[in-house]
Amino acid sequence: MMSPLIARTGEPELPVIETAAACTMLHSFYTEIEKILKLIAVDLDKKIPSSESWHRDLLSQMAAATEARPAVITTDLVTRLAELLAFRHLFRGASIALMRWDKLSPLVANVDGVHEETVRELNQFQRFLRLGPANPNK
C-alpha cells in the first residue's frame, strides 16, 4: 500500500492529503507490528510492560531471550522500530497539518526494509515455535 508514497520520497514536498495518508499508513504499520509483539508477550512471557513507557519497554522485552523463548527481534530491529514508535507518539499528539514531508519521507523510505526485516525475524521466531530450540548436535 505504501509503494506510491515510497516512490515519492525524493520529492521535496507533497500535498497535505498525501502527507496525511503517509502518516496514517506509518501509524498503522507500526501498530500492527506492536500488536504481534504484544501477543507474544501475553502468550509466552505471560506479562506485558505496564509503565508509562510500555511501548518502548515492549520492544526491549522482545529483544531479550527468556527461559521460555529466544529473543523475538534483534536490537537492530528495535532501533528501527523505535523510530516508528517515536513518530507514532508524535502523530497521535499533533495535527496532520504540522507534519512535514521532509521529516516524514525518510521514515516512508525505510518502510520496505523494516517490513522485510520484521518478516524475516518473525519467521525465524515462528520456526522456533514450530520446531523448538535448535539442537547444536544436529
DSSP file (Angstrom, degrees, kcal/mol; ACC not computed):
  #  RESIDUE AA STRUCTURE BP1 BP2  ACC     N-H-->O    O-->H-N    N-H-->O    O-->H-N    TCO  KAPPA ALPHA  PHI   PSI    X-CA   Y-CA   Z-CA
    1    1 A M              0   0    0      0, 0.0     4,-0.3     0, 0.0    24,-0.1   0.000 360.0 360.0 360.0 -26.9    0.0    0.0    0.0
    2    2 A M    >>  +     0   0    0      1,-0.2     4,-3.0     2,-0.1     3,-0.7   0.534 360.0  99.5 -90.1  -4.2    2.9    2.4    0.6
    3    3 A S  H 3> S+     0   0    0      1,-0.3     4,-2.3     2,-0.2    -1,-0.2   0.875  80.7  51.4 -52.0 -45.1    4.6    1.8   -2.7
    4    4 A P  H 34 S+     0   0    0      0, 0.0     4,-0.4     0, 0.0    -1,-0.3   0.875 115.1  43.3 -61.9 -34.3    3.2    5.0   -4.3
    5    5 A L  H X4 S+     0   0    0     -3,-0.7     3,-1.1    -4,-0.3    -2,-0.2   0.878 110.6  54.5 -77.0 -37.9    4.3    7.1   -1.4
    6    6 A I  H >< S+     0   0    0     -4,-3.0     3,-1.7     1,-0.3     4,-0.2   0.902 103.5  57.4 -59.7 -40.1    7.7    5.4   -1.2
    7    7 A A  T 3< S+     0   0    0     -4,-2.3     3,-0.3    -5,-0.3    -1,-0.3   0.706 106.7  50.3 -63.2 -19.0    8.2    6.2   -4.9
    8    8 A R  T X  S+     0   0    0     -3,-1.1     3,-1.8    -4,-0.4    -1,-0.3   0.284  74.5 105.8-103.5   9.9    7.8    9.9   -4.0
    9    9 A T  T <  S+     0   0    0     -3,-1.7    -1,-0.2     1,-0.3    -2,-0.1   0.718  74.7  60.8 -66.3 -18.8   10.2   10.1   -1.1
   10   10 A G  T 3  S+     0   0    0     -3,-0.3    -1,-0.3    -4,-0.2    -2,-0.1   0.605  83.2  99.8 -81.1 -10.6   12.7   12.0   -3.2
   11   11 A E  S <  S-     0   0    0     -3,-1.8    94,-0.1     1,-0.1     3,-0.1  -0.529  74.2-136.0 -77.3 142.8   10.3   14.9   -3.7
   12   12 A P  S    S+     0   0    0      0, 0.0     2,-0.3     0, 0.0    90,-0.2   0.762  82.3  10.6 -70.8 -23.9   10.8   17.9   -1.5
   13   13 A E        -     0   0    0     88,-0.1    87,-0.0    89,-0.1    -3,-0.0  -0.996  59.6-161.2-153.8 150.2    7.1   18.3   -0.7
   14   14 A L        -     0   0    0     -2,-0.3    87,-0.2    -3,-0.1     5,-0.0  -0.944  37.8 -92.7-128.6 154.6    3.8   16.5   -1.1
   15   15 A P    >>  -     0   0    0      0, 0.0     4,-2.1     0, 0.0     3,-0.6  -0.262  43.2-107.4 -60.3 155.7    0.2   17.8   -0.9
   16   16 A V  H 3> S+     0   0    0      1,-0.2     4,-2.7     2,-0.2     5,-0.2   0.818 117.0  57.4 -58.8 -34.8   -1.4   17.6    2.6
   17   17 A I  H 3> S+     0   0    0      2,-0.2     4,-1.9     1,-0.2    -1,-0.2   0.887 109.9  44.0 -66.5 -37.6   -3.7   14.7    1.6
   18   18 A E  H <> S+     0   0    0     -3,-0.6     4,-2.2     2,-0.2    -2,-0.2   0.851 113.0  51.4 -75.2 -34.4   -0.8   12.5    0.6
   19   19 A T  H  X S+     0   0    0     -4,-2.1     4,-2.3     2,-0.2    -2,-0.2   0.917 110.4  49.6 -64.9 -42.3    1.2   13.6    3.7
   20   20 A A  H  X S+     0   0    0     -4,-2.7     4,-2.4     1,-0.2    -2,-0.2   0.896 109.6  51.7 -62.4 -40.2   -1.8   12.6    5.8
   21   21 A A  H  X S+     0   0    0     -4,-1.9     4,-2.5     1,-0.2    -1,-0.2   0.915 109.3  49.7 -62.9 -42.4   -2.0    9.3    4.0
   22   22 A A  H  X S+     0   0    0     -4,-2.2     4,-2.6     2,-0.2     5,-0.2   0.909 110.4  50.7 -63.0 -41.9    1.6    8.6    4.8
   23   23 A C  H  X S+     0   0    0     -4,-2.3     4,-2.4     1,-0.2    -2,-0.2   0.936 112.2  46.4 -59.9 -47.4    1.1    9.5    8.4
   24   24 A T  H  X S+     0   0    0     -4,-2.4     4,-2.5     1,-0.2    -2,-0.2   0.902 113.2  48.6 -64.4 -42.1   -1.8    7.2    8.7
   25   25 A M  H  X S+     0   0    0     -4,-2.5     4,-2.7     2,-0.2    -1,-0.2   0.901 111.6  49.0 -67.2 -40.5   -0.1    4.3    7.0
   26   26 A L  H  X S+     0   0    0     -4,-2.6     4,-2.4     2,-0.2     5,-0.2   0.921 112.0  49.7 -63.4 -42.6    3.1    4.7    9.1
   27   27 A H  H  X S+     0   0    0     -4,-2.4     4,-2.5    -5,-0.2    -2,-0.2   0.942 113.9  44.7 -60.3 -48.6    0.9    4.7   12.2
   28   28 A S  H  X S+     0   0    0     -4,-2.5     4,-2.3     2,-0.2     5,-0.2   0.894 110.4  55.3 -64.1 -41.0   -1.0    1.6   11.1
   29   29 A F  H  X S+     0   0    0     -4,-2.7     4,-1.6     1,-0.2    -2,-0.2   0.947 113.2  40.4 -57.9 -51.7    2.2   -0.2   10.1
   30   30 A Y  H  X S+     0   0    0     -4,-2.4     4,-2.8     1,-0.2    -1,-0.2   0.922 112.6  55.6 -65.2 -42.8    3.9    0.2   13.5
   31   31 A T  H  X S+     0   0    0     -4,-2.5     4,-2.1    -5,-0.2    -1,-0.2   0.878 106.4  50.5 -59.2 -39.8    0.7   -0.5   15.4
   32   32 A E  H  X S+     0   0    0     -4,-2.3     4,-1.6     2,-0.2    -1,-0.2   0.890 110.9  48.4 -67.8 -38.7    0.2   -3.9   13.6
   33   33 A I  H  X S+     0   0    0     -4,-1.6     4,-2.2    -5,-0.2    -2,-0.2   0.933 110.9  51.6 -64.2 -44.2    3.8   -4.9   14.4
   34   34 A E  H  X S+     0   0    0     -4,-2.8     4,-2.6     1,-0.2    -2,-0.2   0.876 104.9  56.4 -61.0 -37.7    3.3   -3.9   18.0
   35   35 A K  H  X S+     0   0    0     -4,-2.1     4,-2.1     2,-0.2    -1,-0.2   0.909 107.4  48.8 -60.3 -42.1    0.1   -6.0   18.2
   36   36 A I  H  X S+     0   0    0     -4,-1.6     4,-1.9     2,-0.2    -2,-0.2   0.938 112.6  47.2 -62.6 -47.2    2.1   -9.1   17.2
   37   37 A L  H  X S+     0   0    0     -4,-2.2     4,-2.3     1,-0.2    -2,-0.2   0.870 110.3  53.1 -63.7 -36.6    4.8   -8.4   19.8
   38   38 A K  H  X S+     0   0    0     -4,-2.6     4,-2.5     2,-0.2    -1,-0.2   0.897 106.6  52.5 -65.7 -40.5    2.1   -7.8   22.4
   39   39 A L  H  X S+     0   0    0     -4,-2.1     4,-3.0     2,-0.2     5,-0.3   0.902 109.6  49.2 -61.4 -41.0    0.5  -11.1   21.7
   40   40 A I  H  X>S+     0   0    0     -4,-1.9     4,-2.7     2,-0.2     5,-1.2   0.922 110.7  50.8 -63.6 -43.3    3.9  -12.9   22.1
   41   41 A A  I  <>S+     0   0    0     -4,-2.3     6,-1.8     3,-0.2     5,-0.8   0.915 115.9  41.3 -60.6 -43.7    4.4  -11.1   25.4
   42   42 A V  I  <5S+     0   0    0     -4,-2.5     4,-0.4     4,-0.2    -2,-0.2   0.945 121.3  40.1 -69.7 -48.6    1.0  -12.1   26.7
   43   43 A D  I  <5S+     0   0    0     -4,-3.0    -2,-0.2    -5,-0.2    -3,-0.2   0.900 131.9  18.7 -72.8 -42.5    1.1  -15.7   25.4
   44   44 A L  I  <5S+     0   0    0     -4,-2.7    -3,-0.2    -5,-0.3    -2,-0.1   0.859 133.1  35.9 -99.4 -42.2    4.7  -16.7   26.1
   45   45 A D  I   <S-     0   0    0     -5,-1.2    -3,-0.2    -4,-0.4    -4,-0.1   0.690  89.8-141.8 -85.9 -17.8    6.0  -14.2   28.7
   46   46 A K  S   <S+     0   0    0     -5,-0.8     2,-0.3    -4,-0.4    -4,-0.2   0.742  72.8  73.0  62.0  24.3    2.7  -14.0   30.5
   47   47 A K        -     0   0    0     -6,-1.8    -2,-0.2     2,-0.0    -1,-0.1  -0.963  57.8-160.9-162.6 146.3    3.3  -10.3   31.0
   48   48 A I        -     0   0    0     -2,-0.3     6,-0.1    -3,-0.1   -10,-0.0  -0.958  42.5 -93.1-123.4 149.6    3.3   -7.0   29.2
   49   49 A P        -     0   0    0      0, 0.0     5,-0.1     0, 0.0     9,-0.1  -0.239  33.3-170.5 -58.9 148.8    5.1   -3.9   30.4
   50   50 A S        +     0   0    0      3,-0.0     4,-0.1     7,-0.0     5,-0.0   0.334  45.6 108.6-125.6   6.2    2.9   -1.6   32.4
   51   51 A S  S >  S-     0   0    0      1,-0.1     3,-1.4     2,-0.1     4,-0.1  -0.198  86.8 -98.7 -75.4 174.2    5.0    1.5   32.9
   52   52 A E  T 3  S+     0   0    0      1,-0.3     3,-0.3     2,-0.1    -1,-0.1   0.795 127.6  51.1 -63.1 -26.4    4.3    4.8   31.1
   53   53 A S  T 3> S+     0   0    0      1,-0.2     4,-2.6     2,-0.1     3,-0.3  -0.104  71.7 132.8 -99.9  35.6    7.0    3.8   28.6
   54   54 A W  H <>  +     0   0    0     -3,-1.4     4,-2.4     1,-0.2    -1,-0.2   0.806  65.0  59.4 -61.3 -30.7    5.4    0.4   28.0
   55   55 A H  H  > S+     0   0    0     -3,-0.3     4,-1.4     2,-0.2    -1,-0.2   0.951 112.4  38.4 -62.7 -47.7    5.6    0.7   24.2
   56   56 A R  H  > S+     0   0    0     -3,-0.3     4,-2.0     1,-0.2    -2,-0.2   0.890 115.0  54.5 -68.8 -39.5    9.4    1.1   24.3
   57   57 A D  H  X S+     0   0    0     -4,-2.6     4,-2.6     1,-0.2    -2,-0.2   0.853 103.4  56.7 -62.8 -34.5    9.7   -1.5   27.1
   58   58 A L  H  X S+     0   0    0     -4,-2.4     4,-2.3    -5,-0.2    -1,-0.2   0.913 105.2  51.1 -63.0 -42.4    7.8   -4.0   25.0
   59   59 A L  H  X S+     0   0    0     -4,-1.4     4,-1.1     1,-0.2    -2,-0.2   0.928 112.0  46.8 -60.5 -44.1   10.4   -3.6   22.2
   60   60 A S  H  X S+     0   0    0     -4,-2.0     4,-0.6     1,-0.2     3,-0.4   0.903 110.4  53.0 -64.1 -40.8   13.2   -4.2   24.8
   61   61 A Q  H >< S+     0   0    0     -4,-2.6     3,-0.9     1,-0.2    -1,-0.2   0.897 108.5  49.9 -61.0 -40.8   11.3   -7.2   26.2
   62   62 A M  H 3< S+     0   0    0     -4,-2.3    10,-2.7     1,-0.2    11,-1.7   0.709 106.5  56.1 -73.7 -19.4   11.0   -8.8   22.8
   63   63 A A  H 3< S+     0   0    0     -4,-1.1     2,-0.4    -3,-0.4    -1,-0.2   0.539  97.6  78.0 -87.1  -7.1   14.8   -8.3   22.1
   64   64 A A  S << S-     0   0    0     -3,-0.9     8,-0.3    -4,-0.6     2,-0.1  -0.850  79.6-127.6-106.0 137.7   15.7  -10.2   25.2
   65   65 A A        -     0   0    0     -2,-0.4     2,-0.2     6,-0.2     6,-0.1  -0.470  25.9-167.1 -73.9 151.9   15.6  -14.0   25.5
   66   66 A T        -     0   0    0      3,-3.0     3,-0.2    -2,-0.1   -21,-0.0  -0.714  40.9 -94.2-125.4-179.6   13.7  -15.6   28.4
   67   67 A E  S    S+     0   0    0     -2,-0.2    -2,-0.0     1,-0.2    -1,-0.0   0.807 126.3  46.3 -65.4 -27.7   13.6  -19.1   29.7
   68   68 A A  S    S+     0   0    0      1,-0.2    -1,-0.2   -24,-0.1   -23,-0.0   0.679 123.8   6.5 -89.1 -19.5   10.6  -19.8   27.5
   69   69 A R        -     0   0    0     -3,-0.2    -3,-3.0    -5,-0.0    -1,-0.2  -0.992  68.5-108.1-158.9 158.5   11.9  -18.3   24.3
   70   70 A P        -     0   0    0      0, 0.0    -6,-0.1     0, 0.0     3,-0.0  -0.311  66.3 -64.3 -77.9 175.2   14.8  -16.8   22.4
   71   71 A A        -     0   0    0     -8,-0.2    -8,-0.2     1,-0.1    -6,-0.2  -0.379  43.6-151.5 -57.1 139.3   14.8  -13.1   21.5
   72   72 A V  S    S+     0   0    0    -10,-2.7     2,-0.3    -8,-0.3    53,-0.2   0.877  76.5  16.6 -82.5 -41.5   11.9  -12.4   19.1
   73   73 A I  S    S-     0   0    0    -11,-1.7    -1,-0.2   -14,-0.2     2,-0.1  -0.905  82.5-110.5-131.4 158.4   13.6   -9.5   17.4
   74   74 A T     >  -     0   0    0     -2,-0.3     4,-2.0     1,-0.1     5,-0.1  -0.405  28.6-113.4 -83.9 163.1   17.2   -8.1   17.2
   75   75 A T  H  > S+     0   0    0      1,-0.2     4,-2.1     2,-0.2     5,-0.1   0.813 118.0  60.0 -65.9 -28.6   18.4   -4.9   18.8
   76   76 A D  H  > S+     0   0    0      2,-0.2     4,-1.9     1,-0.2    -1,-0.2   0.930 106.5  45.3 -63.0 -44.5   18.9   -3.6   15.3
   77   77 A L  H  > S+     0   0    0      1,-0.2     4,-3.0     2,-0.2     5,-0.3   0.875 108.1  57.8 -67.7 -35.8   15.2   -4.0   14.6
   78   78 A V  H  X S+     0   0    0     -4,-2.0     4,-2.6     1,-0.2    -1,-0.2   0.930 106.3  50.0 -57.1 -44.6   14.4   -2.5   17.9
   79   79 A T  H  X S+     0   0    0     -4,-2.1     4,-1.2     1,-0.2    -1,-0.2   0.918 112.9  45.5 -60.5 -44.3   16.3    0.6   16.9
   80   80 A R  H  X S+     0   0    0     -4,-1.9     4,-1.1     1,-0.2    -1,-0.2   0.889 114.9  46.9 -68.4 -39.2   14.4    0.8   13.6
   81   81 A L  H  X S+     0   0    0     -4,-3.0     4,-2.5     1,-0.2    -2,-0.2   0.839 104.0  62.5 -71.0 -32.2   11.0    0.2   15.2
   82   82 A A  H  X S+     0   0    0     -4,-2.6     4,-2.5    -5,-0.3    -1,-0.2   0.844  99.0  56.0 -62.3 -32.6   11.8    2.8   17.9
   83   83 A E  H  X S+     0   0    0     -4,-1.2     4,-1.9     2,-0.2    -1,-0.2   0.915 109.9  45.1 -63.7 -42.1   12.0    5.4   15.1
   84   84 A L  H  X S+     0   0    0     -4,-1.1     4,-2.7     2,-0.2    -2,-0.2   0.870 111.1  53.4 -69.1 -36.3    8.5    4.5   14.0
   85   85 A L  H  X S+     0   0    0     -4,-2.5     4,-2.4     2,-0.2    -2,-0.2   0.917 107.2  51.3 -63.1 -43.1    7.3    4.4   17.6
   86   86 A A  H  X S+     0   0    0     -4,-2.5     4,-1.9     1,-0.2    -2,-0.2   0.914 111.8  47.5 -60.7 -42.1    8.6    8.0   18.1
   87   87 A F  H  X S+     0   0    0     -4,-1.9     4,-3.4     2,-0.2    -2,-0.2   0.929 108.7  54.9 -62.3 -44.1    6.7    9.0   15.0
   88   88 A R  H  X S+     0   0    0     -4,-2.7     4,-2.4     1,-0.2    -2,-0.2   0.901 107.8  48.7 -58.1 -43.0    3.6    7.3   16.2
   89   89 A H  H  X S+     0   0    0     -4,-2.4     4,-1.0     2,-0.2    -1,-0.2   0.908 113.9  46.8 -63.8 -40.9    3.7    9.2   19.5
   90   90 A L  H >X S+     0   0    0     -4,-1.9     4,-1.2    -5,-0.2     3,-0.5   0.930 111.8  51.2 -63.9 -45.8    4.1   12.5   17.6
   91   91 A F  H 3< S+     0   0    0     -4,-3.4     3,-0.4     1,-0.2    -2,-0.2   0.891 107.8  51.8 -60.2 -42.3    1.4   11.6   15.2
   92   92 A R  H 3< S+     0   0    0     -4,-2.4    -1,-0.2     1,-0.2    -2,-0.2   0.759 117.8  38.2 -68.7 -23.7   -1.1   10.8   17.9
   93   93 A G  H << S+     0   0    0     -4,-1.0     2,-0.3    -3,-0.5    -1,-0.2   0.501 109.7  64.7-105.9  -4.3   -0.5   14.1   19.6
   94   94 A A  S  < S-     0   0    0     -4,-1.2     2,-0.2    -3,-0.4     5,-0.0  -0.771  81.9-103.3-120.9 162.3   -0.1   16.5   16.7
   95   95 A S    >   -     0   0    0     -2,-0.3     3,-1.7     1,-0.1     4,-0.5  -0.576  27.1-126.0 -78.5 143.8   -2.2   17.9   13.9
   96   96 A I  G >  S+     0   0    0      1,-0.3     3,-1.6    -2,-0.2    -1,-0.1   0.856 110.4  66.7 -56.4 -34.6   -1.7   16.4   10.5
   97   97 A A  G 3  S+     0   0    0      1,-0.3    -1,-0.3     3,-0.0   -77,-0.0   0.751  96.8  54.7 -61.4 -22.6   -1.1   20.0    9.3
   98   98 A L  G <  S+     0   0    0     -3,-1.7     2,-0.4     2,-0.1    -1,-0.3   0.607  83.3 104.5 -85.9 -12.0    2.0   20.1   11.4
   99   99 A M    <   -     0   0    0     -3,-1.6     2,-0.5    -4,-0.5   -80,-0.1  -0.556  60.1-154.2 -74.2 126.0    3.5   17.0    9.7
  100  100 A R    >>  -     0   0    0     -2,-0.4     4,-1.8     1,-0.1     3,-1.0  -0.874  14.2-141.9-107.0 133.8    6.2   18.0    7.3
  101  101 A W  H 3> S+     0   0    0     -2,-0.5     4,-3.3     1,-0.3    -1,-0.1   0.847 100.5  61.4 -61.2 -36.4    7.1   15.7    4.3
  102  102 A D  H 34 S+     0   0    0      1,-0.2    -1,-0.3   -90,-0.2   -89,-0.1   0.801 111.9  39.1 -64.3 -26.2   10.8   16.4    4.6
  103  103 A K  H <4 S+     0   0    0     -3,-1.0     4,-0.4     2,-0.1    -1,-0.2   0.757 120.7  45.5 -87.5 -28.9   10.7   14.9    8.1
  104  104 A L  H >X S+     0   0    0     -4,-1.8     4,-2.0     1,-0.2     3,-0.7   0.821  95.3  73.0 -83.9 -35.2    8.3   12.1    7.2
  105  105 A S  H 3X S+     0   0    0     -4,-3.3     4,-2.9     1,-0.3     5,-0.2   0.819  90.9  56.9 -59.7 -35.7    9.9   10.9    3.9
  106  106 A P  H 3> S+     0   0    0      0, 0.0     4,-1.3     0, 0.0    -1,-0.3   0.900 108.8  48.1 -62.5 -35.8   12.9    9.1    5.5
  107  107 A L  H <> S+     0   0    0     -3,-0.7     4,-0.6    -4,-0.4     3,-0.3   0.924 112.9  47.5 -66.1 -43.4   10.5    7.0    7.6
  108  108 A V  H >< S+     0   0    0     -4,-2.0     3,-1.2     1,-0.2     4,-0.4   0.912 108.9  54.8 -62.7 -42.1    8.4    6.2    4.5
  109  109 A A  H 3< S+     0   0    0     -4,-2.9     4,-0.3     1,-0.2     3,-0.3   0.803 109.3  48.3 -62.1 -28.6   11.6    5.4    2.5
  110  110 A N  H 3X S+     0   0    0     -4,-1.3     4,-2.5    -3,-0.3     5,-0.3   0.503  83.8  93.9 -90.4  -4.8   12.6    2.9    5.2
  111  111 A V  H <X S+     0   0    0     -3,-1.2     4,-3.0    -4,-0.6     5,-0.2   0.906  83.0  51.3 -58.1 -45.7    9.3    1.0    5.5
  112  112 A D  H  > S+     0   0    0     -4,-0.4     4,-2.7    -3,-0.3    -1,-0.2   0.925 112.4  46.5 -59.4 -44.3   10.1   -1.7    3.0
  113  113 A G  H  > S+     0   0    0     -4,-0.3     4,-2.5     2,-0.2    -1,-0.2   0.910 113.7  47.5 -64.7 -42.7   13.4   -2.5    4.8
  114  114 A V  H  X S+     0   0    0     -4,-2.5     4,-2.6     2,-0.2    -2,-0.2   0.904 112.6  50.7 -64.3 -40.8   11.7   -2.5    8.2
  115  115 A H  H  X S+     0   0    0     -4,-3.0     4,-2.8    -5,-0.3     5,-0.2   0.944 111.6  46.6 -61.8 -48.1    9.0   -4.7    6.8
  116  116 A E  H  X S+     0   0    0     -4,-2.7     4,-2.5    -5,-0.2    -2,-0.2   0.915 114.3  47.5 -61.3 -43.4   11.4   -7.2    5.3
  117  117 A E  H  X S+     0   0    0     -4,-2.5     4,-2.5     2,-0.2     5,-0.2   0.906 112.7  49.4 -65.0 -41.4   13.5   -7.3    8.5
  118  118 A T  H  X S+     0   0    0     -4,-2.6     4,-2.8     2,-0.2     5,-0.3   0.933 112.2  47.4 -63.3 -46.6   10.4   -7.8   10.7
  119  119 A V  H  X S+     0   0    0     -4,-2.8     4,-2.5     1,-0.2     5,-0.2   0.922 112.6  49.9 -61.0 -44.6    9.0  -10.6    8.5
  120  120 A R  H  X S+     0   0    0     -4,-2.5     4,-1.9    -5,-0.2    -2,-0.2   0.928 114.7  43.2 -61.2 -45.9   12.4  -12.3    8.5
  121  121 A E  H  X S+     0   0    0     -4,-2.5     4,-2.0     2,-0.2    -2,-0.2   0.882 114.8  48.5 -71.5 -37.7   12.8  -12.1   12.3
  122  122 A L  H  X S+     0   0    0     -4,-2.8     4,-2.5    -5,-0.2    -1,-0.2   0.867 110.4  52.5 -69.7 -34.6    9.2  -13.1   13.0
  123  123 A N  H  X S+     0   0    0     -4,-2.5     4,-2.0    -5,-0.3    -2,-0.2   0.900 108.9  50.3 -64.6 -39.4    9.5  -16.1   10.6
  124  124 A Q  H  X S+     0   0    0     -4,-1.9     4,-1.6     2,-0.2    -2,-0.2   0.907 111.7  47.7 -64.2 -40.9   12.7  -17.2   12.4
  125  125 A F  H  X S+     0   0    0     -4,-2.0     4,-2.1   -53,-0.2    -2,-0.2   0.884 108.1  55.4 -66.6 -37.8   10.8  -16.9   15.7
  126  126 A Q  H  X S+     0   0    0     -4,-2.5     4,-2.3     1,-0.2    -1,-0.2   0.886 103.7  54.9 -62.0 -38.4    7.9  -18.9   14.2
  127  127 A R  H  X S+     0   0    0     -4,-2.0     4,-3.2     1,-0.2     5,-0.4   0.912 106.2  51.9 -60.3 -41.6   10.3  -21.7   13.3
  128  128 A F  H  X S+     0   0    0     -4,-1.6     4,-2.7     1,-0.2    -2,-0.2   0.925 109.2  50.2 -59.1 -43.7   11.4  -21.8   17.0
  129  129 A L  H  < S+     0   0    0     -4,-2.1    -2,-0.2     1,-0.2    -1,-0.2   0.885 117.3  39.9 -63.0 -38.4    7.7  -22.1   18.0
  130  130 A R  H  < S+     0   0    0     -4,-2.3    -2,-0.2    -5,-0.1    -1,-0.2   0.903 131.7  22.5 -76.4 -42.1    7.1  -24.9   15.5
  131  131 A L  H  < S-     0   0    0     -4,-3.2    -3,-0.2     1,-0.2    -2,-0.2   0.596  97.0-134.2-107.1 -13.6   10.4  -26.8   16.0
  132  132 A G     <  -     0   0    0     -4,-2.7    -1,-0.2    -5,-0.4    -2,-0.1  -0.292  57.4 -16.7  82.6-175.1   11.7  -25.8   19.4
  133  133 A P  S    S-     0   0    0      0, 0.0     2,-0.1     0, 0.0   -64,-0.0  -0.269  79.4-101.3 -62.8 146.3   15.2  -24.8   20.2
  134  134 A A        -     0   0    0      1,-0.1    -2,-0.0     2,-0.0     3,-0.0  -0.452  30.2-129.7 -67.4 138.2   17.9  -25.8   17.6
  135  135 A N    >   -     0   0    0     -2,-0.1     3,-1.7     1,-0.1    -1,-0.1  -0.825  11.0-156.3 -90.9 113.8   19.9  -28.8   18.6
  136  136 A P  T 3  S+     0   0    0      0, 0.0    -1,-0.1     0, 0.0    -2,-0.0   0.684  89.5  63.0 -65.9 -15.6   23.6  -27.9   18.2
  137  137 A N  T 3         0   0    0      1,-0.2    -2,-0.0    -3,-0.0    -3,-0.0   0.506 360.0 360.0 -86.0  -4.4   24.5  -31.6   17.8
  138  138 A K    <         0   0    0     -3,-1.7    -1,-0.2     0, 0.0    -3,-0.0   0.449 360.0 360.0 -96.9 360.0   22.5  -32.0   14.6
